[in-house]
Amino acid sequence: MLTAEFDSRLGRCVTEGPRFAFPLKMRYARDFVVERVALVGDAAHTIHPLAGQGVNLGLLDAASLAQEVLSLWKRGEDIGSKRNLRGYERWRKAEAAKMIGAMQGFKDLFDGDNPAKKLLRGVGMTIAGVLPGAKEEIMKRALGLRGDLPDLAKSEG
C-alpha cells in the first residue's frame, strides 16, 4: 500500500519486522540533576508531540546547561556538583512544566467534538487572530524566541 501511495518513488517498500506501538505520554523526571549527571531533552521530560515543541524544549535545555557549566567553569567551581547545577534544574523544570501544561491544555481543548470546546476553540482562535501582537507572541514562544531563555538562544539585536 505504501509503495502504491507514493507511486513507487520510494522504491518497493517491504515489511522488515513486526510493528510496535509506543504510547505518546507526558513524562517528567523527578530530578533533572544528580551528582555528576544532568538530564536534558527527552531524558528529562517528554511531552505530547503536538506542535513539535519537545525538540525546542530539549535544545533550550542543552543551551541552558551549557550556560550554567560555562559559568561554573569560569568561576573555577565544580561543574558536576549537584549543588552547583541546582540552578539549571530549577530553571529548566519550571520551563518544562509551563510547556507541558500548555501542550496538555491544547491537546485537551482540541480533543473531541464537545460543543462547548468547539465554541471555546473558535473564540480563542478569533481572539488570537485579531488581538494586536497575540499571534506573533504565541509564535515566538513556540519557536523558543521568548521566555526565560539562555544567552545562547537569545537573538542578537
PELINSUL-V411418 format. One record per pair of residues at least 12 apart in sequence whose ideal C-beta (glycine too) atoms are under 10 Angstrom apart, sorted by the first residue. I is the first residue (numbers start at 1). J is the second residue. Records with the same first field share a line. If there is no record, write none. Layout:
# PELINSUL-V411418
I: J, J
This chain:
# PELINSUL-V411418
1: 13
2: 14, 15
24: 46, 47, 48, 49, 50, 107
25: 46, 47, 48
26: 45, 46, 47, 48, 100, 101, 103, 104, 107
27: 42, 43, 44, 45, 46, 47, 100
28: 44, 45, 46, 47, 93, 96, 97, 100
29: 43, 44, 45, 46, 89, 93, 96
30: 93
31: 44, 82, 89, 93
32: 44, 45, 61, 65, 85, 86, 88, 89, 90, 91, 92, 93, 96
33: 65, 68, 80, 81, 82, 83, 84, 85, 86, 87, 88, 89, 90, 92, 93
34: 80, 82, 85, 89
35: 78, 80, 81, 82, 83, 85
36: 78, 79, 80, 81, 82, 85
37: 80, 82, 85
38: 61, 62, 64, 65, 68, 69, 79, 80, 82, 85, 88, 89, 92
39: 61, 65, 88, 89, 92
40: 57, 58, 59, 60, 61, 62, 63, 64, 65, 66, 88, 92
41: 54, 55, 57, 58, 59, 60, 61, 62, 96
42: 54, 55, 57, 58, 61
43: 58, 61
44: 57, 58, 61, 65, 89, 92, 93, 96
45: 57, 58, 61, 92, 93, 95, 96, 97, 99, 100
46: 58, 96, 100
47: 96, 99, 100, 101, 102, 103, 104, 107
48: 100, 103, 104, 106, 107, 108
49: 103, 107
50: 102, 103, 104, 106, 107, 110
51: 99, 102, 103, 106, 107, 142
52: 142
53: 99, 100, 102, 103, 106, 141, 142, 143, 144
54: 96, 99, 100, 103
55: 144
56: 99, 141, 142, 143, 144, 145, 153
57: 92, 95, 96, 98, 99, 100, 103, 144
58: 92, 96
59: 144, 150, 152, 153
60: 91, 92, 95, 96, 99, 144, 147, 148, 149, 150, 152, 153
61: 88, 91, 92, 95, 96, 150
62: 92, 150, 152, 153
63: 144, 149, 150, 151, 152, 153, 154
64: 87, 88, 89, 91, 92, 95, 148, 149, 150, 151, 152, 153
65: 79, 85, 88, 89, 91, 92, 150
66: 88, 150, 151, 152
67: 87, 88, 91, 149, 150, 151, 152, 153
68: 84, 85, 86, 87, 88, 89, 91, 92, 150
69: 84, 85, 88
70: 151, 152
71: 84, 87, 88, 151
72: 84, 85, 87, 88
88: 150
91: 148, 150
92: 148, 150
94: 147, 148
95: 144, 147, 148, 149, 150
98: 141, 147, 148
99: 141, 142, 144, 147
102: 138, 141, 142
106: 121, 124
109: 121, 124
140: 155
